[in-house]
Structure formats: C-alpha cells, structure tokens
C-alpha cells in the first residue's frame, strides 16, 4: 500500500525544531519523532521505509541523538589520534579525504529497534522505538586500519595483549562525552571493514548523521558507531565513557534499573552489546490496511513484504511466514544483499505471494528469519530493563470488520511507534489511571486544587521562572532545572508549554514521581474556560 510522502526541502527547518538547539538542522517532516521535539530521535513509517528500496534516502534514515547536534565545520574540524601510539596524529578533514577509501552499503539498526513491544509488556528505561529503527545507506570513508598504521600501530601489535581503540564524539551531554570502544584486533582486521566515514549516499554527511566524520563498524549496533568523531585513543582499557557502560546492554530479566544501579550491573562485561542479532518485520500489509471481501472470493493474490537483517557479517539465509500459528511455515523469496569483502553487512528484503483468500482462516500471521549461523527468532520475548535487542517473531493480527452490508479484513500490527496510539498490544493493556499528586497549595485552609489556563502557564517560560504542563498537571520546575539529570536544556526549551509528549516519551515511572514534588495544580479545561 503506497504511502504519500511530503516534499522534503533540504534547506527548510521543521517548525518543531524552532526554539531548540537544533533549529538549524533540516529534517524530513514525515519522520516519526519518538522523544518529542528534542533531542531528535526518529524513524520513518515502516511502509514508507521499504518503499524507498534497498538504499534508504539520507533524509529518511533513522536518527538517534542523545542531545543537541554539534555545529562543526569541515574546514576547522580535527581528529586527534593519541594514547599508546608511537606517532600521535592530528588530522584535518582534507587530510582524511586525501587518503585511500572504502565505499559500500551498510545496514544500521538501533539496539532499541522494536523496543515499544517490550514497553507494552513492562516499561523499560528506554523510549518507544517501533520496527523502523533500521536503515541502509552507502558509506564512504578511510579504513581505521590505515589511520592506525599512520600512527605507527603494527598489525601484529594486537596479538601481544588485549588493547582497545576508544572513540569520542564532539557532542556535549549531561554525563560527559559520548564514547565507546572496540578491541585493537577488531580495528586492525581488514575483513571487518571499520572506517572513518565522511560521506553518506554520495554526499558529505548531514548534521544528524555525524558531519563531518563518524565511525562505521559494520555488523554491530548503531550505538557503537560514534558520530561527530574528534578523538581516537589507543588504550589497555576499554572506553571510560559513562554512555559506554550505561547504554546498550542486555541485562537479565530479573534486573530492574534500581538493582542495576545498586549492584553495578552496568559494568559486567558479558552484558555489553556489539553484534546485531537476527531480526525481521512485516511491512505489507501495513497497520490498519483493509482488504475488501470482494478480493477474497476470486483468484486474486496478495504479496506480503518486509525486511530481515542479522549481525557480524553473517547472511540471512531464509525467512519464513506462518498463517496457522506455526503448524506450517512458508519460505519467502529473498533479495540477496550486497556483500563486501566476503561479508554481508546489509539487510535483505523478503516477499511471499499467497492467494488472498488464505487470510480467511487466519487470525494472525508471523515472520521469523534465520542466518548463516542458524540463529533464529524466538516466539516469545525476553524483557530486559533497557528494552534492547527485541527480536521476537513479528506478529500481525487479522480482523473481520463490517460496515453495513460490506465485509472486509483489517490488519493490525503490534504497536505504533513513539506515543502514537494503536496496535494489538496496546489493546491488551489494562487501563489503570495513575493517582494524582497532591499540589503544593500555599493556602492550606482551602482544599480546592488550583487551575491554570495554558495562557497563564505560557507566561512562566524563563529559566528563572519555569512552569510546564504534563498530562494536564501543572508543575513549577524552576528549582528542578539545575539538578535535572538530563540537563537544563531539556526543561528550558519546554518552559511555558504542554510538553506531555516529550515527557512521556523518555521518562520512567521513577522520573514521574520526582516531578510530583513540583506539582502546583491542574490545567484548566479549555472547553470549560470558554463557557
């Protein structure tokens, strides 16, 4: 089912970015924002993503930002190579562009891809990625191996002892520099294709994708491929970045955030994520797509479509679809991915054409993929506190609907990305309203809860006088700004506004309780205020 896409002007700023630190970065209006207006985290609608073909247009490639995009210049940006290297270097972007290069397609997937399905089971500490936190682009850059050799590192150095190549980005975040690391052995392996990329799809990187230079480490999660790269350090220890330890881990299902912090589970090496696991999703039929009954009684056919990917350079070897709860699995047709250096770094698209009337006896259908190591996808999910690496078999429900004398089939996906409503998992959620916090009412003799109009709230939009609205509750966050774990900017840009979408997208139940002490009243019903 073709989806209409808005015309993207590469110079136009999305109105949602006005007033944020990113008000200079052009962004496609069709991208689904997962964390409100800032920071920018997004995915394309799943049908639109697959309609673009094997290579994702840069403007529709998913984005994961932890904070504001750094304003960097090609002419002045430098990359420092230091640490335990014989010849420390400082390279300009022109230096980088003059070196031998690689150019090939790589599929990126966020470790949180499909996280919302886990959030529907039990809230994780992560926001609601749908199934389109994955994209493929052609990347051009200099092999990391070549850069390290320029700095005097020898190929056999990595066999003497375990050493690490640490990467830092230029973004300034509440918990310091965003950094991570890989082993030197990995960095020097020619077949791993690790590079410092400065082009995407034939053009210089865009700001959201790491301009002017970023790491590309094929076959692993996107969170290890540092954007806005400004330092490479050779060390006998892995990266000491807060984000290297507190992000991109799969902890056991019995470990919640409180226990992980108390017992330092974040620092246990065996739970770190590098390589992608095997995963797949269904894009056609789309969520809420309808097939009229007239198409179910003749010889018409329907083609199911979707994607599959895996990690570590392995190849997706088969994709299977069941229409009868796993009693029989159909083999889908695969569109073989491009290989580079003998490795498969890209997703594959799959399709399966069936008689349309096959849906008549089908309550749901699901997909699973297999890779060359015979890894596949579980039928049931395993919850983890970060909601990472969810690869349960993707299920689409089939419903009979009637309108007068017309009968049709309607398809329902498990979730809709971000805070968008819909999906069969949402329909299974019990509706339990949270108890309202008690306002800090100055007049103790009155039990009436104060109410404020949105216009009144809008007058308190300064850092020194900051009110916000979340879920129809009004909060005075002035004293909270200096100690906010996510930094002052996140609150400041929402001062004087209803930021329910932004708050709900990224905050845990614990954070909601922290906000309670700043509650001062309710938002006045706009309909009542007009009477």
C-alpha positions as CSV (number, residue, x, y, z in Angstrom):
1,X,0.0,0.0,0.0
2,X,1.8,3.1,-1.2
3,X,2.2,5.9,1.3
4,X,2.2,9.6,0.4
5,X,5.4,11.4,1.4
6,X,5.9,15.1,1.9
7,X,8.2,17.0,-0.3
8,X,11.5,17.5,1.6
9,X,13.3,20.8,1.3
10,X,16.9,20.3,2.3
11,X,17.1,23.9,3.5
12,X,13.8,24.0,5.4
13,X,13.7,23.9,9.2
14,X,10.9,21.9,10.7
15,X,8.7,24.2,12.9
16,X,9.1,21.6,15.7
17,X,12.8,22.5,16.0
18,X,12.2,26.2,16.4
19,X,13.4,27.2,19.9
20,X,15.6,24.2,20.3
21,X,19.4,24.0,20.0
22,X,18.8,22.1,16.7
23,X,16.9,25.0,15.0
24,X,19.5,25.0,12.2
25,X,19.2,21.3,11.1
26,X,16.9,20.5,8.2
27,X,14.7,17.4,8.9
28,X,12.1,15.4,6.9
29,X,8.6,16.2,8.1
30,X,7.5,12.5,7.6
31,X,9.9,11.2,10.2
32,X,8.1,10.0,13.4
33,X,9.6,11.7,16.4
34,X,10.0,9.4,19.3
35,X,11.1,11.8,22.0
36,X,9.1,14.9,21.3
37,X,10.8,17.8,19.7
38,X,14.2,17.5,21.4
39,X,16.5,15.6,21.4
40,X,15.9,14.3,17.9
41,X,15.2,10.6,17.7
42,X,13.1,9.3,14.8
43,X,12.2,6.6,12.4
44,X,10.3,6.6,9.1
45,X,6.9,5.0,8.8
46,X,7.6,1.3,8.1
47,X,5.8,1.1,4.7
48,X,7.5,4.3,3.6
49,X,10.9,2.9,4.6
50,X,10.6,-0.2,2.5
51,X,9.1,1.7,-0.5
52,X,12.3,3.6,-0.8
53,X,14.1,0.4,-1.8
54,X,17.3,-1.2,-0.7
55,X,19.2,2.1,-0.1
56,X,17.4,4.4,2.3
57,X,17.4,8.1,1.3
58,X,19.5,10.1,3.8
59,X,16.5,12.2,4.8
60,X,14.5,9.1,5.8
61,X,17.4,7.3,7.6
62,X,16.6,6.7,11.3
63,X,18.4,9.1,13.8
64,X,19.5,8.5,17.4
65,X,20.7,11.7,19.2
66,X,21.4,12.0,22.9
67,X,21.5,15.8,22.9
68,X,22.0,18.8,20.6
69,X,23.8,18.3,17.3
70,X,27.3,19.9,17.5
71,X,27.9,22.8,15.0
72,X,31.1,21.6,13.3
73,X,33.0,22.8,10.2
74,X,34.7,20.8,7.6
75,X,37.5,23.4,7.4
76,X,38.3,23.5,11.1
77,X,37.4,20.1,12.5
78,X,40.3,17.9,13.7
79,X,40.6,14.3,14.7
80,X,43.2,13.5,17.3
81,X,44.8,10.1,17.3
82,X,46.6,9.6,20.7
83,X,47.2,7.3,23.6
84,X,49.5,4.3,23.3
85,X,50.6,5.0,19.7
86,X,54.2,5.6,18.5
87,X,53.2,8.6,16.3
88,X,50.3,10.7,17.6
89,X,48.4,12.5,14.9
90,X,46.1,15.4,14.4
91,X,44.2,15.1,11.1
92,X,42.0,17.6,9.2
93,X,39.1,16.6,7.1
94,X,41.0,17.5,3.9
95,X,43.7,15.1,5.2
96,X,41.1,12.4,5.6
97,X,39.6,12.9,2.2
98,X,43.0,12.5,0.6
99,X,43.6,9.0,1.9
100,X,42.6,5.7,0.3
101,X,38.9,5.0,0.9
102,X,36.3,2.3,1.0
103,X,32.7,2.8,-0.2
104,X,29.9,0.2,0.3
105,X,26.4,-0.1,1.8
106,X,25.9,-0.9,5.5
107,X,22.6,-1.6,7.4
108,X,22.3,0.3,10.7
109,X,20.0,-0.9,13.4
110,X,19.5,0.7,16.8
111,X,19.8,-1.8,19.6
112,X,16.4,-0.5,20.7
113,X,14.7,-1.3,17.4
114,X,11.2,-2.6,18.2
115,X,11.5,-1.6,21.9
116,X,7.9,-0.4,22.2
117,X,6.8,-4.0,22.1
118,X,8.8,-4.6,25.3
119,X,7.4,-1.4,26.8
120,X,3.9,-2.7,26.3
121,X,4.8,-5.8,28.5
122,X,6.6,-3.7,31.2
123,X,8.1,-0.3,31.0
124,X,11.8,-0.2,30.3
125,X,14.1,2.8,30.8
126,X,14.1,3.4,27.0
127,X,11.7,5.3,24.7
128,X,9.3,3.8,22.2
129,X,11.2,2.6,19.1
130,X,8.9,1.0,16.5
131,X,10.1,-1.5,13.9
132,X,11.8,1.1,11.6
133,X,14.9,1.9,13.8
134,X,16.9,0.4,10.9
135,X,18.1,1.8,7.6
136,X,20.7,1.1,4.9
137,X,23.0,3.7,3.2
138,X,26.2,3.8,1.2
139,X,29.1,5.0,3.3
140,X,32.5,6.3,2.1
141,X,35.5,6.7,4.3
142,X,39.0,5.8,5.3
143,X,39.8,2.4,6.8
144,X,40.6,2.7,10.5
145,X,43.4,0.2,10.0
146,X,45.1,2.7,7.6
147,X,44.8,5.6,10.2
148,X,46.2,3.4,13.0
149,X,49.1,2.3,10.8
150,X,49.9,6.0,10.1
151,X,50.1,6.5,13.8
152,X,52.7,3.7,14.0
153,X,50.5,0.8,15.1
154,X,51.6,-2.5,13.6
155,X,49.2,-5.3,12.6
156,X,50.8,-7.8,15.0
157,X,50.5,-5.4,18.0
158,X,47.0,-6.7,18.7
159,X,48.3,-10.2,19.5
160,X,50.6,-9.3,22.4
161,X,47.8,-8.3,24.8
162,X,44.2,-7.1,24.7
163,X,44.1,-3.5,23.8
164,X,41.3,-1.1,22.9
165,X,40.6,1.6,20.4
166,X,38.5,4.2,22.1
167,X,36.3,6.7,20.1
168,X,34.9,10.0,21.4
169,X,32.4,12.3,19.8
170,X,32.1,16.1,20.0
171,X,28.6,16.2,21.4
172,X,28.4,17.7,24.9
173,X,26.0,15.7,27.1
174,X,24.9,15.7,30.7
175,X,27.1,12.7,31.6
176,X,30.1,13.8,29.6
177,X,31.4,12.7,26.2
178,X,29.6,10.0,24.2
179,X,32.2,7.4,23.7
180,X,32.8,3.7,23.2
181,X,35.5,1.3,22.1
182,X,36.4,-1.9,20.2
183,X,39.4,-4.1,20.5
184,X,42.5,-3.3,18.6
185,X,42.3,-6.8,17.0
186,X,38.9,-5.9,15.6
187,X,40.1,-2.5,14.4
188,X,43.0,-4.0,12.5
189,X,41.1,-6.8,10.9
190,X,40.8,-5.9,7.2
191,X,37.7,-8.1,6.8
192,X,35.8,-6.1,9.4
193,X,35.7,-3.0,7.1
194,X,35.9,-0.5,10.0
195,X,36.2,3.1,8.7
196,X,36.0,6.8,9.4
197,X,33.2,7.9,7.1
198,X,32.7,11.3,5.7
199,X,30.1,10.6,3.0
200,X,26.6,9.1,3.0
201,X,24.8,8.2,-0.2
202,X,27.4,10.1,-2.3
203,X,27.3,13.4,-0.3
204,X,29.0,14.7,2.7
205,X,27.4,13.6,6.0
206,X,24.4,15.5,7.2
207,X,24.5,17.0,10.8
208,X,22.2,14.3,12.2
209,X,24.4,11.6,10.8
210,X,27.7,12.8,12.2
211,X,29.0,15.6,10.0
212,X,31.8,15.9,9.2
213,X,33.0,12.4,10.2
214,X,31.8,9.4,12.1
215,X,32.7,5.7,12.7
216,X,31.3,2.9,10.6
217,X,31.7,-0.5,12.2
218,X,29.6,-2.9,10.1
219,X,27.5,-5.7,11.6
220,X,27.0,-4.1,15.0
221,X,24.5,-1.8,16.7
222,X,24.4,1.8,15.7
223,X,25.2,3.0,19.3
224,X,28.9,1.9,18.8
225,X,29.4,4.0,15.6
226,X,30.3,7.3,17.1
227,X,29.1,10.5,15.4
228,X,31.0,13.8,15.2
229,X,34.2,11.9,15.8
230,X,37.0,14.0,17.2
231,X,39.3,11.6,19.1
232,X,40.7,8.1,18.7
233,X,42.7,6.8,21.6
234,X,44.7,3.5,21.9
235,X,44.5,2.1,25.4
236,X,44.9,-1.0,27.5
237,X,41.4,-0.3,28.9
238,X,38.0,0.0,27.2
239,X,36.3,3.4,27.0
240,X,35.6,5.1,30.3
241,X,32.6,7.0,28.8
242,X,29.5,6.9,31.0
243,X,27.5,6.0,27.9
244,X,29.7,3.0,27.1
245,X,28.6,1.4,30.3
246,X,25.1,2.8,30.9
247,X,23.8,2.3,27.4
248,X,23.5,-0.7,25.0
249,X,23.4,-3.6,27.5
250,X,21.1,-6.6,27.8
251,X,20.7,-7.4,31.5
252,X,18.9,-10.4,32.8
253,X,15.1,-10.0,33.0
254,X,15.1,-10.0,36.8
255,X,17.3,-6.9,37.0
256,X,15.5,-3.6,37.1
257,X,17.0,-0.1,37.0
258,X,17.3,0.2,40.7
259,X,19.1,-3.1,41.2
260,X,21.3,-2.4,38.2
261,X,22.5,0.9,39.8
262,X,22.8,-0.5,43.3
263,X,24.8,-3.6,42.3
264,X,26.6,-2.1,39.3
265,X,25.3,-4.5,36.7
266,X,26.2,-1.9,34.0
267,X,29.9,-2.8,34.5
268,X,29.6,-6.5,33.9
269,X,31.4,-7.1,30.5
270,X,29.3,-10.1,29.4
271,X,26.1,-8.0,29.1
272,X,27.5,-5.5,26.6
273,X,26.0,-5.4,23.1
274,X,28.1,-5.3,19.9
275,X,26.9,-7.5,17.1
276,X,23.3,-7.3,15.9
277,X,21.0,-10.3,16.4
278,X,18.8,-11.7,13.7
279,X,15.5,-9.8,13.3
280,X,12.7,-9.2,10.8
281,X,9.4,-7.4,10.4
282,X,6.4,-7.2,8.2
283,X,5.7,-4.0,6.3
284,X,2.9,-5.2,4.0
285,X,0.2,-5.4,4.8
286,X,0.5,-2.2,6.7
287,X,-1.1,-1.4,10.0
288,X,-4.8,-0.7,9.5
289,X,-4.7,-1.8,5.9
290,X,-8.0,-3.1,4.6
291,X,-8.9,-5.8,2.0
292,X,-12.5,-5.7,0.9
293,X,-14.4,-9.0,0.8
294,X,-14.7,-8.9,-3.0
295,X,-10.9,-9.6,-3.2
296,X,-11.2,-12.7,-1.0
297,X,-13.6,-14.6,-3.2
298,X,-11.8,-14.6,-6.6
299,X,-8.4,-15.7,-7.7
300,X,-6.6,-12.6,-6.5
301,X,-3.2,-12.7,-4.8
302,X,-1.5,-10.7,-2.1
303,X,2.2,-10.2,-1.6
304,X,3.5,-9.9,2.0
305,X,6.7,-7.9,2.3
306,X,9.2,-7.0,4.9
307,X,12.9,-6.8,5.9
308,X,15.3,-9.1,7.7
309,X,18.8,-8.5,9.0
310,X,21.5,-10.0,11.2
311,X,24.9,-9.1,12.5
312,X,28.6,-9.9,12.5
313,X,28.8,-10.2,8.7
314,X,26.5,-13.2,8.6
315,X,24.0,-13.7,5.9
316,X,20.2,-14.0,6.2
317,X,19.6,-17.5,4.7
318,X,15.9,-17.8,5.0
319,X,12.7,-16.0,6.0
320,X,9.6,-18.0,6.9
321,X,5.9,-16.9,7.4
322,X,3.2,-18.9,9.2
323,X,-0.5,-18.3,8.8
324,X,-1.6,-21.1,11.2
325,X,0.3,-20.5,14.5
326,X,3.4,-22.3,13.4
327,X,2.0,-25.6,12.1
328,X,3.3,-24.8,8.6
329,X,6.0,-22.2,7.6
330,X,6.1,-20.8,4.1
331,X,9.5,-19.9,2.6
332,X,9.7,-16.3,1.5
333,X,11.6,-15.1,-1.6
334,X,14.8,-13.2,-0.6
335,X,16.5,-10.4,-2.4
336,X,20.1,-11.2,-1.8
337,X,22.0,-8.4,-0.1
338,X,25.2,-6.9,-1.4
339,X,28.4,-8.4,0.1
340,X,31.6,-6.7,0.7
341,X,34.9,-8.4,1.5
342,X,33.1,-11.7,1.8
343,X,30.8,-10.3,4.5
344,X,27.1,-9.5,4.5
345,X,26.7,-6.1,6.0
346,X,23.2,-5.3,4.7
347,X,19.6,-6.2,5.3
348,X,17.6,-8.3,2.8
349,X,14.0,-7.6,1.7
350,X,11.7,-10.6,1.5
351,X,8.3,-11.3,-0.1
352,X,5.7,-14.0,-0.1
353,X,2.8,-14.1,-2.6
354,X,-0.3,-16.0,-1.4
355,X,-3.9,-16.4,-2.5
356,X,-5.8,-13.6,-0.9
357,X,-8.4,-16.0,0.4
358,X,-5.7,-17.5,2.6
359,X,-6.4,-14.8,5.1
360,X,-10.0,-16.0,5.7
361,X,-8.9,-18.8,8.1
362,X,-6.1,-16.8,9.6
363,X,-6.3,-15.0,12.9
364,X,-2.7,-13.8,12.8
365,X,0.5,-14.4,10.8
366,X,4.1,-14.0,11.9
367,X,7.6,-14.0,10.4
368,X,10.9,-15.3,11.5
369,X,14.4,-15.1,9.9
370,X,17.4,-17.4,10.0
371,X,21.0,-16.5,9.4
372,X,24.1,-18.5,8.3
373,X,24.9,-19.5,11.9
374,X,21.4,-20.9,12.2
375,X,20.3,-18.2,14.6
376,X,16.6,-17.5,14.5
377,X,13.9,-15.5,16.3
378,X,12.1,-16.6,19.5
379,X,8.3,-16.9,19.5
380,X,8.1,-15.1,22.9
381,X,10.0,-12.0,24.1
382,X,12.5,-11.8,26.9
383,X,12.0,-8.5,28.7
384,X,15.1,-6.5,29.8
385,X,15.4,-3.2,31.6
386,X,16.8,-1.3,28.6
387,X,14.4,-2.9,26.1
388,X,17.3,-3.8,23.9
389,X,17.6,-6.4,21.0
390,X,13.9,-7.3,20.9
391,X,13.6,-9.9,18.1
392,X,10.5,-11.9,18.9
393,X,8.7,-13.1,15.9
394,X,6.8,-10.2,14.4
395,X,3.0,-10.8,14.5
396,X,0.2,-9.1,12.6
397,X,-3.4,-9.8,13.6
398,X,-6.3,-10.3,11.1
399,X,-9.7,-8.9,11.9
400,X,-13.1,-9.2,10.2
401,X,-14.9,-5.9,10.1
402,X,-18.4,-5.0,8.9
403,X,-19.8,-1.7,7.7
404,X,-23.5,-2.1,6.8
405,X,-23.5,-5.0,4.4
406,X,-19.8,-4.6,3.5
407,X,-17.3,-7.1,5.0
408,X,-13.6,-6.5,4.9
409,X,-10.4,-7.7,6.5
410,X,-8.3,-5.3,8.6
411,X,-4.7,-5.9,9.6
412,X,-3.3,-4.8,13.0
413,X,0.4,-4.6,13.8
414,X,1.6,-5.0,17.4
415,X,2.3,-1.3,18.1
416,X,2.7,2.1,16.5
417,X,6.0,4.0,17.1
418,X,6.6,6.6,19.7
419,X,3.5,7.8,21.6
420,X,1.2,7.1,18.6
421,X,-1.8,5.0,19.6
422,X,-2.8,1.7,18.0
423,X,-1.7,-1.8,17.8
424,X,-2.9,-5.1,19.2
425,X,-0.5,-4.9,22.1
426,X,-2.0,-1.6,23.2
427,X,-5.5,-3.1,23.1
428,X,-4.3,-5.7,25.6
429,X,-3.1,-3.1,28.1
430,X,-5.3,-2.6,31.3
431,X,-6.4,1.0,31.8
432,X,-5.2,1.9,35.3
433,X,-5.1,5.7,35.9
434,X,-2.1,6.9,38.0
435,X,-3.0,8.6,41.2
436,X,-2.7,12.4,41.0
437,X,0.0,14.0,43.1
438,X,-1.0,16.4,45.8
439,X,-0.3,20.0,44.8
440,X,1.9,22.3,46.9
441,X,-1.0,24.6,47.8
442,X,0.0,27.6,49.8
443,X,-3.4,28.2,51.2
444,X,-3.8,25.1,53.5
445,X,-7.3,26.2,54.5
446,X,-8.6,25.5,51.0
447,X,-8.9,22.0,49.7
448,X,-9.6,23.2,46.1
449,X,-6.9,22.3,43.6
450,X,-5.7,25.5,41.7
451,X,-6.2,25.5,38.0
452,X,-4.4,27.4,35.3
453,X,-5.0,28.1,31.7
454,X,-2.4,27.3,29.1
455,X,-2.1,31.1,28.6
456,X,-1.2,31.6,32.2
457,X,1.4,28.8,32.1
458,X,2.9,30.4,29.0
459,X,3.9,33.4,31.0
460,X,6.3,31.3,33.0
461,X,8.8,30.5,30.3
462,X,12.1,31.6,31.7
463,X,14.8,29.5,33.3
464,X,14.3,31.6,36.5
465,X,10.5,31.1,36.3
466,X,9.7,27.8,34.6
467,X,6.3,26.1,34.5
468,X,5.4,23.1,32.4
469,X,2.3,21.0,31.7
470,X,2.5,17.2,31.8
471,X,-0.7,15.1,31.4
472,X,-2.9,18.1,32.3
473,X,-0.9,18.8,35.5
474,X,1.0,22.0,36.0
475,X,4.5,21.9,37.5
476,X,6.8,24.7,38.7
477,X,10.2,23.3,37.7
478,X,12.3,26.3,38.4
479,X,14.2,24.7,41.3
480,X,14.5,21.4,39.4
481,X,16.4,22.9,36.4
482,X,19.9,23.0,38.0
483,X,19.7,19.3,39.1
484,X,17.8,17.7,36.2
485,X,19.6,14.5,35.3
486,X,19.0,15.2,31.6
487,X,20.5,18.7,31.7
488,X,18.9,22.2,31.9
489,X,18.2,22.5,28.2
490,X,15.7,19.7,28.1
491,X,13.4,21.6,30.6
492,X,14.3,25.1,29.4
493,X,13.1,24.6,25.8
494,X,9.7,23.4,27.1
495,X,9.2,26.2,29.6
496,X,5.7,27.6,29.4
497,X,4.3,24.8,27.3
498,X,2.4,21.5,27.4
499,X,5.3,19.0,27.0
500,X,3.3,15.8,27.7
501,X,4.5,14.1,24.6
502,X,8.2,14.9,25.2
503,X,8.0,13.9,28.9
504,X,6.1,10.6,28.4
505,X,8.4,9.5,25.6
506,X,11.5,9.4,27.6
507,X,10.8,9.3,31.3
508,X,10.4,6.3,33.6
509,X,7.9,5.9,36.5
510,X,10.7,7.0,38.9
511,X,11.1,10.2,37.0
512,X,7.4,10.8,37.1
513,X,7.5,10.5,40.9
514,X,10.4,13.0,41.0
515,X,8.2,15.5,39.3
516,X,5.4,15.2,41.8
517,X,7.1,17.5,44.4
518,X,6.9,20.4,41.8
519,X,3.1,19.9,41.2
520,X,1.2,23.2,41.7
521,X,-2.2,22.5,40.1
522,X,-4.2,21.3,37.1
523,X,-4.5,22.6,33.6
524,X,-7.9,24.2,33.2
525,X,-10.2,22.5,30.7
526,X,-10.1,24.7,27.6
527,X,-13.8,23.9,26.8
528,X,-14.9,25.0,30.3
529,X,-12.8,28.2,30.2
530,X,-14.7,29.2,27.0
531,X,-18.2,28.8,28.7
